[in-house]
Amino acid sequence: MASVGLLYVGAVLILNGLMLLGLVDARAAAPLNFFVGGLQVITPTYLIVTADGDQNTILAASGLYLFGFTYLYVGFNLLADLDGTGLGWFSAFVACCAVVYAGLNFGRLDDAAFGVIWLYWAVLWALFWVVLGLKREEWTRFTGFVAVVAGVVTAAVPAFLLLTDVWSDHITAWAVGLAVLCTASLTLAPRMRDRGAAAATAPAPELREGTAAPAHRADVPAARPGTTTTDGRR
């Protein structure tokens, strides 16, 4: 059941990443955040209730709430025009917890591949904190890129491997492959960040021509997950 939820986590991470990259309208991303957020709250609740006291099952399920609450928070922020700082600081909490879950997967749960995945999630949620909580908008595009990579590499692909029952046969290989892919994606940080900073600081063509800026510019991300743009719009 958790594997099914992981598949749709991949979908929402890709969608939110595309939103950060300015390819998806912010409000259009809200429904999927509600759907997946609700699924990621219902799923761990079911797993915990039916765990029959198995502490490892309860432990593994408990981490799902972190993401369920994140996506619900994003959905509410997008529809209610809430400031994103609350979500940003909650993301910092998620990032810290993700490091702990990574350690538990490397050790107690004996799943090095998911240990790597949890570390990548820790980096992604730390980036959400930087962009939303600290208002470092120059990191927006890179955060969107990392979210898309996370959706594919750490969610959708592992979900299919788990659903087809081939994950447990090659844990070490998955761990090494994931580590290489995740590290490679993060090396693009300076380039993506610099491009984001240039886009954020460049004057709008309409302003250079002395006319009023339009309500929305297609080349600027409409909003970060769960936050408003600098002029208060979604």
C-alpha angles and dihedrals in degrees: 000000000000089000090058090052090049090057092058091043084063090054095051094045090052091047093048090046091053088049090055089050090054095248098111127047112247098234091047088062094055100083096055090048089056093046095049093038090055091047091051090054097044094045099056090042090057093044093050094046091051096040092097090217096308101153096200091054091048091047093051092047095047093070092060091072090065090065097036090056090045094056093044088049090051092050093051092046093051095049099037098042092237122170112260099224093092091054089045094057092042086054089056088056090049091050092053092048090048090059089054092048089049090056091048091052092050090049123016098025094039095220109128092175092060088043087063091044092053090050090053090049088051089055092047095050090045087056090051087054091050094049099039106024098037095030094230095158094176087076094056099096094045090049089052090051092050090048091055091048090048091050092055105031103033101031120018098039096043089046092057091045090052094045091051091047097238098110099086093049094066107028095142093048091049090049093052094044093048092048091053095047095045093047091048091052092052093053087071090067099103094048095046092043093050092050090050091050092050091051092048095051100039112104115244114256090234091057092048088055090052097247130119119275116251122249091255135014117208093212095058122071107257092222144331117251107290099356142091129246119254091271094051097258128127 
